[in-house]
């Protein structure tokens, strides 16, 4: 994976992906880095205002962070960074 070159608001820790997320990315011809860079820079994707506010609180207080995106093939993909910033996971909502 390429190095993240955007403004980073928090640490990603170890990056992992579920089998479903990897398959969705392969089907769409997209790289995990595309979604990780967005998440890492605070582009939370397709979240409603309540969830965006939760992420703002999470940044301030060290809680879990969630981003929601769609691949070019239309499949939903989540990126979750744990509260202790030790792990960031790419997954499908059905795998949560």
Buried (B, 14 or more C-beta within 10 A) or exposed (E): EEEBEEEEEBEBBEBEBBEBBBEBBEEBEBEBBBBBBBBBBBEBBEBEEEBEEBBEEBEEEEBEBBBBBEBEEEBBBBBBBBEEBEEBBBBBEEEE
